Amino acid sequence: MTRFHTALGNLTAAALLVSLLATPVDARAKRKPRPVATMPAAAPAETPEQARVRLNAEQAAAAKAQNDRNAASKAAYEAAVAAREAQIAASKAAYDAAMAKWKSDNAGCLAGDMTKCAQPLPK
């Protein structure tokens, strides 16, 4: 039993050593802080009033852009609805004309006018 524990301990130690050696050096190294000279210069201090005015202007510009997009979208929607309604009206007019012609022809055919009867379909 002690041999088993000793062998297991040796095996665990060897696996740990191999995993540490297999780890790239860069992964274990800590990053060095950038020198102060390369840090970006601090922006000039802005008063709270200036910040409020700037943020209000940004918000107003964003709201205007959103309103412009909404107006363009609404105009495109209304144009599409008008085109669809025109298409529906044209289709209904064509249907009504075809139905009126069929009713007239059907009445004529039933009255004995053979020129109004539908031609038989070719076989």
N, C-alpha and C positions, 0 to 999 in steps of 0.2 A: 504494500500500500504506500509506503514512504517513497518507493521508487517512482510510483505513478505520480505522486504530488511533486516530487523533484523534477521529473520529466515535464510535467505540465507547467511548472514554474519556469523552467528553462525555455520551453517552447513559447510561452507568453512573452518572456523577456526578449527572445529573438524576434518575434513578430513586431514588438514595439520598436526595437532597434531598427528593423528593416523599414518600417513605416516612417520613422523619423528621417532616415537616410534618403528615402525615396521622395520626401517632400522637397520641392524646389526651394532654393535658398531665398528667392524673392518672396515666397509666401511666408517665410518665417521672419523676414526683416521688417522692422518698423519703418514707417515713412518718416522722413525728416521734414520738419516744418520749413515752409518757404522763408527765405530771408526777408527781412522787413522792407528792403529796397524794392522788391518785386511786388509787394502788396499794392492793390489799386489805391489811388489817392482818394481820400474821403471827399464826398460831394460837399459843396458849401452848405452850411446849415440853412434850413428853410424854416421860416417862422410858421407857427400854426395857422395863421391867417393866409399866408401864401399857399400852404399845403391845402387848405380848405378850398381856396379859389381854383387851384390847379385840379384838384379832384372833382370839383363841381363841373369844371369845363370838360374834363374827360367823360364824366357821366352824361353831360348834355350832348356831347358828340356821339356817344354810344347810343343814346336814346333816339337822336335824330337819324342815325344810320338804321336803327331798327324800324323806326316809323317809315323811312323811305322803302325799306325792303317789304314791309307790310303793305304799303300802298301799291307797290309794283305787283306783289302777289295777288292782291285783291283785284287789280285791273286785269291781270291775266285770267283770273278765275271768272270774272264777269264777262270777258270776251269769249271764253270757252263756253260758258252757259248760253250766251246769246247765239253762238254758232250752233250749238246743239239744239236749241229751240227752233232755229231757222231750219235745220235739217229735219226735225220732227214735223214742222209745219209743211215742208215740201213733200215729205213722205206721205203725210196724211192727205194732202191735196191730190197727189198721184193716185193714192188708194181710192179716194172718193171718186175721182174721174173714171178709174178702171171699173169700180163697182157700178157707177151709173151707166156706163157703156154696157156692162154685162147684163144689168137688169133690163135695159132697153132691148138688147139683142135677144135675151131670153124671152121677154114678152112677145117680141116679133116672131120668134121661132115657134112659140106655143100657139100663136095666132095663125100660123101656116106660112109665113114668109121664110122660105128655106134658105134664102141668102143670109139670114140672121143667125142660122143655126151654126154651131161650132163644127169645124171640119173634123172628120175622124182622124185619130192619130195614126201615123204610118206604123205598119207592123214590121 
